[in-house]
Amino acid sequence: SDGSIRLHQMTSEYPLMQWNDSTKGQPIIALQWALTRPAVFFALDAASNIYIWDLLENDLLPVAKQTIPSEKVLTMTLLGEPEKANGLLAIVLAKQSGQIDIQYLKKKWALP
C-alpha cells in the first residue's frame, strides 16, 4: 500500500532485497515477473504507471516507467511463451472503462 516492493526467498521470512517508496507512495496494484526473462518484473501502481525492473541491468531502480494517461488501469498481466526463444512478450491492461489493451514489449525486456 505504500509503494514498497520486497523480494523474498521461500525459505526465509526476511527479504533478499527491498525497495522502499518505489512508486513515490502510490499503492502497487499488480506485479508480475516476465514469463520469458527471469530477471525482469513489472509493477503497476494506482496512478496507472507501469514500472519495468531489470535486475541484471539495475537492481536499485526501475529501468523504465510508462504512464498510461488516457484512463485508469485497474490491473495488468503478461503474455508470453517461455518455451520459445522468439522473445515475444506482451502486457495486457484492463482499463476502468472495460477496455482491454494489449501491447507488445521491446525485445530487450523479453529475450531470455
N, C-alpha and C positions, 0 to 999 in steps of 0.2 A: 504493500500500500504506500510505501514511501519512496519507491523507485530503486531500492537496493536489490542487487542480484547476488546470490550465493551459489557457488559450485561445490557440491558435496560428493564425497566418495561414499558408496553404500555401507562401508564398514566403520564409518566414523560419524559422530554427531557434530563434529567441528568442520567448517567449510575449508576446502583446499584454497579457494580464492573468494574474495568478497569485494564487490564494487558498490560502495555507498553512493547514493544520490546520482545514479547513472542516468536518470531521466529528469534531473533537476526538480525532483519532488513529485512528479506525476506518477500515479499508480501504474504498475505494469499489469496489463490485462491479458496478454498472451506472450508465450515464449516457446520457441521450438528450435531444436537442433536441425541443421541442414541434413537432408537424407543422403546426400552424395559426398559431403565433405565433413568429416567428424569434428574439425576444429572450429567450425562456423555455426553460430546460432543467431537467431533473430528475436528481437523483443518489440512488442507493440505497447505503447503507453496510452493512457486515457485521452491524450490530446491528439491522437491519430498520427503519432510519429513512429516510424519504424527505425530501429537501431540494428545495424549489422555489426556483429562482433566476429573477428577472425583472430583467434588466439595465437595462431602462428605468426601473424603479422604484428599484432599489438595486443598485449594482454592487460593493458591498463585502461584503454578507452575503446569505444566502438570505432570501426574503420570507416563507417558511413552512417548517415542519418537521412531519412527521406520523410518529409511531411506530406500527408495526404490532405490537401487544402479544401477539396470540394465538399466533403461532408464527413461526418463522424464514422470512423471504422470501429465496429463492435468486436470483431475477432479476426484472426488470421490462421492459416495453416499452410503447410508447404507440400508441394507435389514434386516427386522425382522418382527416378528408378535407380536405386543404389547399385543394383547388379549390372547395370550398363555403364560403360565408360564414356558415354556421349556428353556427359556434363549438363544435361537438361535439368533445370530446377525452376520451379515456378512458385510464386506466392499467391495465395487466394485470399482476398479481402472481402469480408462481409460488412456491408455498409448499413447505416441506420435506415435508409430508405428501402432496404430489402434487396438492393442491387449487389450482385457478386462480381468482383473484378479479379481477373487472372492476369498476372504479369510475369513474364519470363525474366530471370535474373541474369546478370553478367556471368560469363563462364568462369571468371576468376573466383567467384564465390561458390561455384557448383562443381568444378572439376575435382576429382579425387586427388 
